[in-house]
């Protein structure tokens, strides 16, 4: 079709036993939802035939995609303040505040992070999907912390490939109910949509997708634990679901806190502060720059609503929760607690880089 971008490829060995839409998303760096729309619109050919999205890909297949030019965004930019951590011509790295929805969705048609980004980057429309321009990954509404946004098509494709290939290093901080006994551990439990409540995810043995989370205790507090977490996969609500599954839900998690969260609320009169949102923070993000291929790491300090819990003092004769240990204390890392984000670390790709998480 006139004006379309034509991409052609020969399916390699990684296509074995994969759904076509999933394989093409990985191979091209395009969102799976966009691949599905292209297939539905007969813009994908496999060996000269129009396939179904559910078809299985096979090595050696000749695949052609006809990608139409991006449609202008119909979203109206909004002057919402952004806490920018780093920015260049390719990427924007920011510290998302808790309570900010990432992109428009039912019930949230305005006031999202996307509206703020469009105001900051007028040239962004057309990068990625129309309702999610530049968005490569997401954080839940109540989760704060580091996010990266693509400012070019090349950056979008590179970052999408890195996330899908598990080359991005993500580190979170969470305050959870109960005292986690083991100093570190791995949670391996498949995650899928909840059978009865479609708004929730759940650990499931059938039809679930692989999900792996590594955790390490930073500090044991009075009836709770401060954890450092690294998700090796990127399933929806993964950290929250995994922590709930092992009996240590995130403090303030109304969706997955269950009876532990209700009990915490009933006893919260002992404390001067209450968790108005779940206390989960995307602390660090490491990735390869999409143009230079240098390894970059970014850090967002814990926000004040999180640190107020760590520094909370009891109103009646109980022990204060205390604060995170200083950096290097007891061999554990500690998040910074200033109110500003900062660019943490940058070096070329020839230097030392963290181990691949895959």
ROTIMAR-181100 format. One record per residue (C-alpha): residue in one letter; x, y, z. Coordinates in nm, 2 decimals, decimal comma, always signed. Layout:
N
<rec type="A" c1="X" c2="Y" c3="Z"/>
...
***
This chain:
358
<rec type="X" c1="+0,00" c2="+0,00" c3="+0,00"/>
<rec type="X" c1="+0,12" c2="+0,35" c3="-0,08"/>
<rec type="X" c1="+0,33" c2="+0,50" c3="+0,19"/>
<rec type="X" c1="+0,36" c2="+0,18" c3="+0,39"/>
<rec type="X" c1="+0,69" c2="+0,06" c3="+0,54"/>
<rec type="X" c1="+0,76" c2="-0,29" c3="+0,41"/>
<rec type="X" c1="+0,96" c2="-0,52" c3="+0,64"/>
<rec type="X" c1="+1,06" c2="-0,86" c3="+0,52"/>
<rec type="X" c1="+1,23" c2="-1,14" c3="+0,72"/>
<rec type="X" c1="+1,31" c2="-1,51" c3="+0,72"/>
<rec type="X" c1="+1,19" c2="-1,68" c3="+1,04"/>
<rec type="X" c1="+1,49" c2="-1,81" c3="+1,23"/>
<rec type="X" c1="+1,52" c2="-2,09" c3="+1,48"/>
<rec type="X" c1="+1,36" c2="-1,89" c3="+1,76"/>
<rec type="X" c1="+1,03" c2="-1,92" c3="+1,58"/>
<rec type="X" c1="+0,99" c2="-2,28" c3="+1,67"/>
<rec type="X" c1="+0,65" c2="-2,35" c3="+1,84"/>
<rec type="X" c1="+0,58" c2="-1,98" c3="+1,90"/>
<rec type="X" c1="+0,26" c2="-1,80" c3="+1,81"/>
<rec type="X" c1="+0,31" c2="-1,59" c3="+1,50"/>
<rec type="X" c1="+0,21" c2="-1,27" c3="+1,67"/>
<rec type="X" c1="+0,45" c2="-1,33" c3="+1,96"/>
<rec type="X" c1="+0,74" c2="-1,42" c3="+1,73"/>
<rec type="X" c1="+0,69" c2="-1,12" c3="+1,51"/>
<rec type="X" c1="+0,67" c2="-0,89" c3="+1,81"/>
<rec type="X" c1="+1,01" c2="-1,02" c3="+1,93"/>
<rec type="X" c1="+1,17" c2="-1,02" c3="+1,59"/>
<rec type="X" c1="+1,05" c2="-0,67" c3="+1,49"/>
<rec type="X" c1="+1,04" c2="-0,49" c3="+1,82"/>
<rec type="X" c1="+0,68" c2="-0,38" c3="+1,75"/>
<rec type="X" c1="+0,41" c2="-0,42" c3="+2,03"/>
<rec type="X" c1="+0,23" c2="-0,75" c3="+2,00"/>
<rec type="X" c1="-0,10" c2="-0,56" c3="+1,99"/>
<rec type="X" c1="+0,02" c2="-0,37" c3="+1,68"/>
<rec type="X" c1="+0,13" c2="-0,70" c3="+1,52"/>
<rec type="X" c1="-0,22" c2="-0,84" c3="+1,58"/>
<rec type="X" c1="-0,38" c2="-0,54" c3="+1,42"/>
<rec type="X" c1="-0,16" c2="-0,57" c3="+1,12"/>
<rec type="X" c1="-0,25" c2="-0,94" c3="+1,08"/>
<rec type="X" c1="-0,62" c2="-0,86" c3="+1,12"/>
<rec type="X" c1="-0,59" c2="-0,60" c3="+0,85"/>
<rec type="X" c1="-0,43" c2="-0,84" c3="+0,61"/>
<rec type="X" c1="-0,10" c2="-0,65" c3="+0,62"/>
<rec type="X" c1="+0,11" c2="-0,96" c3="+0,70"/>
<rec type="X" c1="+0,20" c2="-1,23" c3="+0,46"/>
<rec type="X" c1="+0,36" c2="-1,57" c3="+0,55"/>
<rec type="X" c1="+0,49" c2="-1,75" c3="+0,24"/>
<rec type="X" c1="+0,25" c2="-1,54" c3="+0,03"/>
<rec type="X" c1="-0,06" c2="-1,61" c3="+0,24"/>
<rec type="X" c1="-0,26" c2="-1,41" c3="+0,50"/>
<rec type="X" c1="-0,22" c2="-1,59" c3="+0,84"/>
<rec type="X" c1="-0,42" c2="-1,58" c3="+1,16"/>
<rec type="X" c1="-0,26" c2="-1,43" c3="+1,47"/>
<rec type="X" c1="-0,29" c2="-1,76" c3="+1,65"/>
<rec type="X" c1="-0,09" c2="-1,94" c3="+1,37"/>
<rec type="X" c1="+0,24" c2="-2,10" c3="+1,47"/>
<rec type="X" c1="+0,56" c2="-1,96" c3="+1,33"/>
<rec type="X" c1="+0,81" c2="-2,20" c3="+1,18"/>
<rec type="X" c1="+1,18" c2="-2,15" c3="+1,09"/>
<rec type="X" c1="+1,24" c2="-2,07" c3="+0,72"/>
<rec type="X" c1="+0,91" c2="-1,90" c3="+0,66"/>
<rec type="X" c1="+0,93" c2="-1,58" c3="+0,45"/>
<rec type="X" c1="+0,73" c2="-1,31" c3="+0,63"/>
<rec type="X" c1="+0,64" c2="-0,97" c3="+0,50"/>
<rec type="X" c1="+0,48" c2="-0,69" c3="+0,70"/>
<rec type="X" c1="+0,32" c2="-0,38" c3="+0,55"/>
<rec type="X" c1="+0,32" c2="-0,11" c3="+0,82"/>
<rec type="X" c1="+0,11" c2="+0,20" c3="+0,76"/>
<rec type="X" c1="+0,25" c2="+0,54" c3="+0,85"/>
<rec type="X" c1="+0,17" c2="+0,65" c3="+1,21"/>
<rec type="X" c1="-0,15" c2="+0,84" c3="+1,26"/>
<rec type="X" c1="-0,14" c2="+1,18" c3="+1,43"/>
<rec type="X" c1="-0,22" c2="+1,16" c3="+1,80"/>
<rec type="X" c1="-0,57" c2="+1,28" c3="+1,90"/>
<rec type="X" c1="-0,46" c2="+1,32" c3="+2,26"/>
<rec type="X" c1="-0,43" c2="+1,68" c3="+2,39"/>
<rec type="X" c1="-0,10" c2="+1,76" c3="+2,56"/>
<rec type="X" c1="-0,13" c2="+1,87" c3="+2,93"/>
<rec type="X" c1="+0,12" c2="+2,07" c3="+3,13"/>
<rec type="X" c1="+0,16" c2="+1,81" c3="+3,40"/>
<rec type="X" c1="+0,50" c2="+1,85" c3="+3,58"/>
<rec type="X" c1="+0,76" c2="+1,58" c3="+3,51"/>
<rec type="X" c1="+1,05" c2="+1,48" c3="+3,74"/>
<rec type="X" c1="+1,31" c2="+1,42" c3="+3,46"/>
<rec type="X" c1="+1,60" c2="+1,20" c3="+3,54"/>
<rec type="X" c1="+1,78" c2="+1,21" c3="+3,21"/>
<rec type="X" c1="+1,70" c2="+1,32" c3="+2,85"/>
<rec type="X" c1="+1,87" c2="+1,33" c3="+2,51"/>
<rec type="X" c1="+1,75" c2="+1,31" c3="+2,15"/>
<rec type="X" c1="+1,66" c2="+0,94" c3="+2,18"/>
<rec type="X" c1="+1,52" c2="+0,87" c3="+2,53"/>
<rec type="X" c1="+1,35" c2="+1,04" c3="+2,82"/>
<rec type="X" c1="+1,41" c2="+0,89" c3="+3,17"/>
<rec type="X" c1="+1,18" c2="+1,01" c3="+3,44"/>
<rec type="X" c1="+1,07" c2="+0,94" c3="+3,80"/>
<rec type="X" c1="+0,70" c2="+0,87" c3="+3,78"/>
<rec type="X" c1="+0,50" c2="+0,98" c3="+4,08"/>
<rec type="X" c1="+0,26" c2="+0,75" c3="+4,26"/>
<rec type="X" c1="-0,10" c2="+0,80" c3="+4,16"/>
<rec type="X" c1="-0,02" c2="+0,89" c3="+3,80"/>
<rec type="X" c1="-0,17" c2="+0,66" c3="+3,53"/>
<rec type="X" c1="+0,08" c2="+0,59" c3="+3,25"/>
<rec type="X" c1="-0,15" c2="+0,60" c3="+2,94"/>
<rec type="X" c1="-0,52" c2="+0,66" c3="+2,86"/>
<rec type="X" c1="-0,75" c2="+0,38" c3="+2,96"/>
<rec type="X" c1="-1,12" c2="+0,35" c3="+3,05"/>
<rec type="X" c1="-1,18" c2="+0,58" c3="+3,34"/>
<rec type="X" c1="-0,85" c2="+0,77" c3="+3,28"/>
<rec type="X" c1="-0,89" c2="+0,96" c3="+2,95"/>
<rec type="X" c1="-0,70" c2="+1,27" c3="+3,07"/>
<rec type="X" c1="-0,43" c2="+1,36" c3="+3,32"/>
<rec type="X" c1="-0,20" c2="+1,06" c3="+3,23"/>
<rec type="X" c1="+0,18" c2="+1,04" c3="+3,20"/>
<rec type="X" c1="+0,13" c2="+1,03" c3="+2,82"/>
<rec type="X" c1="-0,05" c2="+1,36" c3="+2,82"/>
<rec type="X" c1="+0,24" c2="+1,51" c3="+3,02"/>
<rec type="X" c1="+0,50" c2="+1,36" c3="+2,79"/>
<rec type="X" c1="+0,32" c2="+1,50" c3="+2,48"/>
<rec type="X" c1="+0,34" c2="+1,85" c3="+2,63"/>
<rec type="X" c1="+0,71" c2="+1,80" c3="+2,70"/>
<rec type="X" c1="+0,79" c2="+1,64" c3="+2,37"/>
<rec type="X" c1="+0,57" c2="+1,79" c3="+2,09"/>
<rec type="X" c1="+0,73" c2="+1,56" c3="+1,83"/>
<rec type="X" c1="+0,65" c2="+1,24" c3="+2,01"/>
<rec type="X" c1="+0,31" c2="+1,15" c3="+1,84"/>
<rec type="X" c1="+0,36" c2="+0,87" c3="+1,60"/>
<rec type="X" c1="+0,63" c2="+0,69" c3="+1,81"/>
<rec type="X" c1="+0,47" c2="+0,36" c3="+1,90"/>
<rec type="X" c1="+0,09" c2="+0,33" c3="+1,94"/>
<rec type="X" c1="-0,14" c2="+0,63" c3="+1,91"/>
<rec type="X" c1="-0,27" c2="+0,60" c3="+2,27"/>
<rec type="X" c1="+0,07" c2="+0,51" c3="+2,41"/>
<rec type="X" c1="+0,33" c2="+0,72" c3="+2,22"/>
<rec type="X" c1="+0,68" c2="+0,64" c3="+2,33"/>
<rec type="X" c1="+0,57" c2="+0,40" c3="+2,60"/>
<rec type="X" c1="+0,79" c2="+0,09" c3="+2,61"/>
<rec type="X" c1="+0,70" c2="-0,04" c3="+2,95"/>
<rec type="X" c1="+0,46" c2="+0,06" c3="+3,23"/>
<rec type="X" c1="+0,44" c2="+0,10" c3="+3,60"/>
<rec type="X" c1="+0,11" c2="+0,05" c3="+3,79"/>
<rec type="X" c1="-0,08" c2="+0,36" c3="+3,89"/>
<rec type="X" c1="+0,03" c2="+0,35" c3="+4,25"/>
<rec type="X" c1="+0,39" c2="+0,24" c3="+4,18"/>
<rec type="X" c1="+0,65" c2="+0,52" c3="+4,17"/>
<rec type="X" c1="+0,99" c2="+0,53" c3="+4,02"/>
<rec type="X" c1="+1,21" c2="+0,51" c3="+3,71"/>
<rec type="X" c1="+1,06" c2="+0,48" c3="+3,36"/>
<rec type="X" c1="+1,22" c2="+0,52" c3="+3,02"/>
<rec type="X" c1="+1,03" c2="+0,67" c3="+2,72"/>
<rec type="X" c1="+1,14" c2="+0,63" c3="+2,35"/>
<rec type="X" c1="+1,16" c2="+0,96" c3="+2,15"/>
<rec type="X" c1="+1,24" c2="+0,80" c3="+1,81"/>
<rec type="X" c1="+1,12" c2="+0,49" c3="+1,62"/>
<rec type="X" c1="+1,47" c2="+0,35" c3="+1,64"/>
<rec type="X" c1="+1,48" c2="+0,39" c3="+2,02"/>
<rec type="X" c1="+1,14" c2="+0,24" c3="+2,05"/>
<rec type="X" c1="+1,25" c2="-0,07" c3="+1,85"/>
<rec type="X" c1="+1,58" c2="-0,11" c3="+2,05"/>
<rec type="X" c1="+1,42" c2="-0,07" c3="+2,39"/>
<rec type="X" c1="+1,13" c2="-0,30" c3="+2,31"/>
<rec type="X" c1="+1,39" c2="-0,57" c3="+2,20"/>
<rec type="X" c1="+1,59" c2="-0,52" c3="+2,52"/>
<rec type="X" c1="+1,28" c2="-0,56" c3="+2,74"/>
<rec type="X" c1="+1,17" c2="-0,87" c3="+2,56"/>
<rec type="X" c1="+1,52" c2="-1,01" c3="+2,55"/>
<rec type="X" c1="+1,55" c2="-0,95" c3="+2,93"/>
<rec type="X" c1="+1,86" c2="-0,73" c3="+2,88"/>
<rec type="X" c1="+1,71" c2="-0,45" c3="+3,10"/>
<rec type="X" c1="+1,80" c2="-0,45" c3="+3,47"/>
<rec type="X" c1="+1,51" c2="-0,35" c3="+3,69"/>
<rec type="X" c1="+1,54" c2="-0,31" c3="+4,07"/>
<rec type="X" c1="+1,25" c2="-0,23" c3="+4,29"/>
<rec type="X" c1="+1,21" c2="-0,15" c3="+4,66"/>
<rec type="X" c1="+0,90" c2="-0,28" c3="+4,85"/>
<rec type="X" c1="+0,78" c2="-0,27" c3="+5,21"/>
<rec type="X" c1="+0,59" c2="-0,59" c3="+5,28"/>
<rec type="X" c1="+0,39" c2="-0,73" c3="+5,56"/>
<rec type="X" c1="+0,56" c2="-0,97" c3="+5,80"/>
<rec type="X" c1="+0,92" c2="-1,05" c3="+5,86"/>
<rec type="X" c1="+1,07" c2="-1,24" c3="+5,57"/>
<rec type="X" c1="+1,29" c2="-1,51" c3="+5,72"/>
<rec type="X" c1="+1,53" c2="-1,59" c3="+5,44"/>
<rec type="X" c1="+1,79" c2="-1,32" c3="+5,36"/>
<rec type="X" c1="+1,74" c2="-1,38" c3="+4,99"/>
<rec type="X" c1="+1,54" c2="-1,60" c3="+4,75"/>
<rec type="X" c1="+1,38" c2="-1,67" c3="+4,42"/>
<rec type="X" c1="+1,01" c2="-1,68" c3="+4,35"/>
<rec type="X" c1="+0,92" c2="-1,89" c3="+4,05"/>
<rec type="X" c1="+0,55" c2="-1,91" c3="+3,99"/>
<rec type="X" c1="+0,36" c2="-1,88" c3="+3,66"/>
<rec type="X" c1="+0,12" c2="-1,59" c3="+3,64"/>
<rec type="X" c1="-0,21" c2="-1,56" c3="+3,45"/>
<rec type="X" c1="-0,54" c2="-1,38" c3="+3,46"/>
<rec type="X" c1="-0,75" c2="-1,45" c3="+3,77"/>
<rec type="X" c1="-1,04" c2="-1,69" c3="+3,68"/>
<rec type="X" c1="-1,31" c2="-1,49" c3="+3,85"/>
<rec type="X" c1="-1,18" c2="-1,14" c3="+3,88"/>
<rec type="X" c1="-1,05" c2="-1,02" c3="+3,54"/>
<rec type="X" c1="-0,89" c2="-0,71" c3="+3,69"/>
<rec type="X" c1="-0,66" c2="-0,92" c3="+3,89"/>
<rec type="X" c1="-0,37" c2="-1,15" c3="+3,81"/>
<rec type="X" c1="-0,29" c2="-1,47" c3="+4,00"/>
<rec type="X" c1="-0,04" c2="-1,75" c3="+4,04"/>
<rec type="X" c1="-0,17" c2="-2,04" c3="+3,83"/>
<rec type="X" c1="-0,05" c2="-2,38" c3="+3,72"/>
<rec type="X" c1="-0,24" c2="-2,39" c3="+3,39"/>
<rec type="X" c1="-0,23" c2="-2,12" c3="+3,12"/>
<rec type="X" c1="+0,00" c2="-1,91" c3="+3,32"/>
<rec type="X" c1="+0,32" c2="-1,75" c3="+3,18"/>
<rec type="X" c1="+0,66" c2="-1,79" c3="+3,33"/>
<rec type="X" c1="+0,74" c2="-1,54" c3="+3,61"/>
<rec type="X" c1="+1,06" c2="-1,52" c3="+3,81"/>
<rec type="X" c1="+1,13" c2="-1,26" c3="+4,09"/>
<rec type="X" c1="+1,46" c2="-1,24" c3="+4,29"/>
<rec type="X" c1="+1,44" c2="-1,08" c3="+4,64"/>
<rec type="X" c1="+1,69" c2="-0,97" c3="+4,90"/>
<rec type="X" c1="+1,61" c2="-0,85" c3="+5,25"/>
<rec type="X" c1="+1,74" c2="-0,49" c3="+5,31"/>
<rec type="X" c1="+1,61" c2="-0,45" c3="+5,66"/>
<rec type="X" c1="+1,37" c2="-0,63" c3="+5,89"/>
<rec type="X" c1="+1,14" c2="-0,38" c3="+6,07"/>
<rec type="X" c1="+0,87" c2="-0,40" c3="+6,33"/>
<rec type="X" c1="+0,63" c2="-0,65" c3="+6,17"/>
<rec type="X" c1="+0,74" c2="-0,57" c3="+5,82"/>
<rec type="X" c1="+1,04" c2="-0,61" c3="+5,59"/>
<rec type="X" c1="+1,21" c2="-0,38" c3="+5,34"/>
<rec type="X" c1="+1,29" c2="-0,58" c3="+5,03"/>
<rec type="X" c1="+1,50" c2="-0,52" c3="+4,72"/>
<rec type="X" c1="+1,35" c2="-0,71" c3="+4,42"/>
<rec type="X" c1="+1,46" c2="-0,78" c3="+4,06"/>
<rec type="X" c1="+1,19" c2="-0,92" c3="+3,83"/>
<rec type="X" c1="+1,35" c2="-1,14" c3="+3,56"/>
<rec type="X" c1="+1,02" c2="-1,14" c3="+3,37"/>
<rec type="X" c1="+0,77" c2="-0,86" c3="+3,31"/>
<rec type="X" c1="+0,43" c2="-1,00" c3="+3,38"/>
<rec type="X" c1="+0,14" c2="-0,77" c3="+3,48"/>
<rec type="X" c1="+0,15" c2="-0,70" c3="+3,86"/>
<rec type="X" c1="+0,43" c2="-0,96" c3="+3,89"/>
<rec type="X" c1="+0,60" c2="-0,84" c3="+4,20"/>
<rec type="X" c1="+0,27" c2="-0,78" c3="+4,39"/>
<rec type="X" c1="+0,13" c2="-1,12" c3="+4,29"/>
<rec type="X" c1="+0,45" c2="-1,30" c3="+4,38"/>
<rec type="X" c1="+0,48" c2="-1,13" c3="+4,72"/>
<rec type="X" c1="+0,12" c2="-1,20" c3="+4,80"/>
<rec type="X" c1="+0,16" c2="-1,56" c3="+4,70"/>
<rec type="X" c1="+0,44" c2="-1,62" c3="+4,96"/>
<rec type="X" c1="+0,24" c2="-1,45" c3="+5,23"/>
<rec type="X" c1="+0,41" c2="-1,11" c3="+5,24"/>
<rec type="X" c1="+0,19" c2="-0,87" c3="+5,04"/>
<rec type="X" c1="+0,31" c2="-0,52" c3="+4,97"/>
<rec type="X" c1="+0,19" c2="-0,28" c3="+5,25"/>
<rec type="X" c1="-0,10" c2="-0,07" c3="+5,12"/>
<rec type="X" c1="-0,19" c2="-0,31" c3="+4,84"/>
<rec type="X" c1="-0,57" c2="-0,30" c3="+4,82"/>
<rec type="X" c1="-0,59" c2="-0,55" c3="+4,54"/>
<rec type="X" c1="-0,35" c2="-0,82" c3="+4,66"/>
<rec type="X" c1="-0,32" c2="-0,75" c3="+5,03"/>
<rec type="X" c1="-0,61" c2="-0,97" c3="+5,13"/>
<rec type="X" c1="-0,67" c2="-1,04" c3="+5,50"/>
<rec type="X" c1="-0,32" c2="-0,92" c3="+5,59"/>
<rec type="X" c1="-0,40" c2="-0,57" c3="+5,45"/>
<rec type="X" c1="-0,74" c2="-0,56" c3="+5,62"/>
<rec type="X" c1="-0,57" c2="-0,65" c3="+5,95"/>
<rec type="X" c1="-0,31" c2="-0,39" c3="+5,90"/>
<rec type="X" c1="-0,58" c2="-0,13" c3="+5,85"/>
<rec type="X" c1="-0,76" c2="-0,22" c3="+6,16"/>
<rec type="X" c1="-0,44" c2="-0,19" c3="+6,37"/>
<rec type="X" c1="-0,32" c2="+0,12" c3="+6,19"/>
<rec type="X" c1="-0,46" c2="+0,35" c3="+6,46"/>
<rec type="X" c1="-0,13" c2="+0,29" c3="+6,64"/>
<rec type="X" c1="+0,06" c2="+0,48" c3="+6,37"/>
<rec type="X" c1="+0,05" c2="+0,85" c3="+6,28"/>
<rec type="X" c1="+0,07" c2="+0,77" c3="+5,91"/>
<rec type="X" c1="-0,12" c2="+0,52" c3="+5,69"/>
<rec type="X" c1="-0,03" c2="+0,38" c3="+5,35"/>
<rec type="X" c1="-0,24" c2="+0,56" c3="+5,10"/>
<rec type="X" c1="-0,10" c2="+0,35" c3="+4,82"/>
<rec type="X" c1="+0,10" c2="+0,03" c3="+4,79"/>
<rec type="X" c1="+0,46" c2="+0,08" c3="+4,89"/>
<rec type="X" c1="+0,64" c2="-0,04" c3="+4,58"/>
<rec type="X" c1="+0,90" c2="+0,18" c3="+4,41"/>
<rec type="X" c1="+1,10" c2="+0,12" c3="+4,09"/>
<rec type="X" c1="+1,43" c2="+0,22" c3="+4,23"/>
<rec type="X" c1="+1,69" c2="+0,15" c3="+3,95"/>
<rec type="X" c1="+1,68" c2="+0,09" c3="+3,58"/>
<rec type="X" c1="+1,97" c2="-0,02" c3="+3,37"/>
<rec type="X" c1="+1,97" c2="-0,04" c3="+2,99"/>
<rec type="X" c1="+2,18" c2="-0,01" c3="+2,67"/>
<rec type="X" c1="+2,14" c2="+0,33" c3="+2,50"/>
<rec type="X" c1="+1,95" c2="+0,26" c3="+2,18"/>
<rec type="X" c1="+2,19" c2="+0,46" c3="+1,96"/>
<rec type="X" c1="+2,53" c2="+0,43" c3="+2,13"/>
<rec type="X" c1="+2,49" c2="+0,09" c3="+2,29"/>
<rec type="X" c1="+2,65" c2="+0,21" c3="+2,61"/>
<rec type="X" c1="+2,53" c2="+0,08" c3="+2,94"/>
<rec type="X" c1="+2,34" c2="+0,33" c3="+3,15"/>
<rec type="X" c1="+2,19" c2="+0,31" c3="+3,49"/>
<rec type="X" c1="+1,94" c2="+0,54" c3="+3,65"/>
<rec type="X" c1="+1,81" c2="+0,58" c3="+4,01"/>
<rec type="X" c1="+1,50" c2="+0,74" c3="+4,16"/>
<rec type="X" c1="+1,51" c2="+0,79" c3="+4,54"/>
<rec type="X" c1="+1,23" c2="+0,68" c3="+4,76"/>
<rec type="X" c1="+0,95" c2="+0,94" c3="+4,76"/>
<rec type="X" c1="+0,84" c2="+1,11" c3="+5,08"/>
<rec type="X" c1="+0,52" c2="+0,91" c3="+5,13"/>
<rec type="X" c1="+0,74" c2="+0,59" c3="+5,13"/>
<rec type="X" c1="+1,00" c2="+0,73" c3="+5,36"/>
<rec type="X" c1="+0,74" c2="+0,86" c3="+5,60"/>
<rec type="X" c1="+0,65" c2="+0,49" c3="+5,67"/>
<rec type="X" c1="+1,02" c2="+0,40" c3="+5,73"/>
<rec type="X" c1="+1,07" c2="+0,69" c3="+5,97"/>
<rec type="X" c1="+0,73" c2="+0,66" c3="+6,13"/>
<rec type="X" c1="+0,72" c2="+0,69" c3="+6,51"/>
<rec type="X" c1="+0,45" c2="+0,50" c3="+6,71"/>
<rec type="X" c1="+0,19" c2="+0,69" c3="+6,89"/>
<rec type="X" c1="+0,16" c2="+0,44" c3="+7,18"/>
<rec type="X" c1="+0,46" c2="+0,24" c3="+7,31"/>
<rec type="X" c1="+0,56" c2="+0,05" c3="+7,00"/>
<rec type="X" c1="+0,90" c2="+0,04" c3="+6,84"/>
<rec type="X" c1="+0,95" c2="+0,28" c3="+6,55"/>
<rec type="X" c1="+0,99" c2="+0,12" c3="+6,20"/>
<rec type="X" c1="+1,32" c2="+0,30" c3="+6,16"/>
<rec type="X" c1="+1,50" c2="+0,39" c3="+5,83"/>
<rec type="X" c1="+1,68" c2="+0,19" c3="+5,56"/>
<rec type="X" c1="+2,04" c2="+0,11" c3="+5,64"/>
<rec type="X" c1="+2,31" c2="+0,34" c3="+5,51"/>
<rec type="X" c1="+2,48" c2="+0,24" c3="+5,18"/>
<rec type="X" c1="+2,72" c2="-0,04" c3="+5,26"/>
<rec type="X" c1="+2,57" c2="-0,12" c3="+5,60"/>
<rec type="X" c1="+2,56" c2="-0,49" c3="+5,67"/>
<rec type="X" c1="+2,64" c2="-0,56" c3="+5,31"/>
<rec type="X" c1="+2,30" c2="-0,43" c3="+5,19"/>
<rec type="X" c1="+2,22" c2="-0,15" c3="+4,95"/>
<rec type="X" c1="+2,00" c2="+0,13" c3="+5,06"/>
<rec type="X" c1="+1,79" c2="+0,37" c3="+4,85"/>
<rec type="X" c1="+1,85" c2="+0,74" c3="+4,87"/>
<rec type="X" c1="+1,58" c2="+0,94" c3="+5,04"/>
<rec type="X" c1="+1,63" c2="+1,29" c3="+4,89"/>
<rec type="X" c1="+1,34" c2="+1,44" c3="+4,71"/>
<rec type="X" c1="+1,52" c2="+1,47" c3="+4,37"/>
<rec type="X" c1="+1,59" c2="+1,21" c3="+4,11"/>
<rec type="X" c1="+1,94" c2="+1,18" c3="+3,97"/>
<rec type="X" c1="+2,14" c2="+1,03" c3="+3,69"/>
<rec type="X" c1="+2,32" c2="+0,75" c3="+3,87"/>
<rec type="X" c1="+2,58" c2="+0,60" c3="+3,64"/>
<rec type="X" c1="+2,70" c2="+0,60" c3="+3,28"/>
<rec type="X" c1="+2,98" c2="+0,43" c3="+3,10"/>
<rec type="X" c1="+3,06" c2="+0,29" c3="+2,75"/>
<rec type="X" c1="+2,97" c2="-0,06" c3="+2,65"/>
<rec type="X" c1="+3,33" c2="-0,17" c3="+2,69"/>
<rec type="X" c1="+3,32" c2="-0,13" c3="+3,06"/>
<rec type="X" c1="+3,18" c2="-0,35" c3="+3,33"/>
<rec type="X" c1="+2,81" c2="-0,42" c3="+3,30"/>
<rec type="X" c1="+2,56" c2="-0,61" c3="+3,52"/>
<rec type="X" c1="+2,50" c2="-0,97" c3="+3,43"/>
<rec type="X" c1="+2,23" c2="-1,05" c3="+3,19"/>
<rec type="X" c1="+1,91" c2="-1,12" c3="+3,39"/>
<rec type="X" c1="+1,78" c2="-1,38" c3="+3,15"/>
***
